[in-house]
């Protein structure tokens, strides 16, 4: 299985990010993909990525998931 992130704007349209921020072509596990997004969410947000979806072998795993931090209630 391969895991990939899709980058989306606030309207759910795909966003292209600079090569230095693009994730590897694929990850070998869901944990690897989630670790990568956990380390790179802020630079992605700064580039206009508002939300992401995780796909595995072309099938939606979850998302869209906002990259904006939640604020305590």
ABEGO torsion letter per residue (X at the ends): XBBBBBBBBAAGBBBBBBAAABBBABBABAAAAAAAAAAAAAAAAAAGBABBBBBBGGBBABOBBBABBBBBX
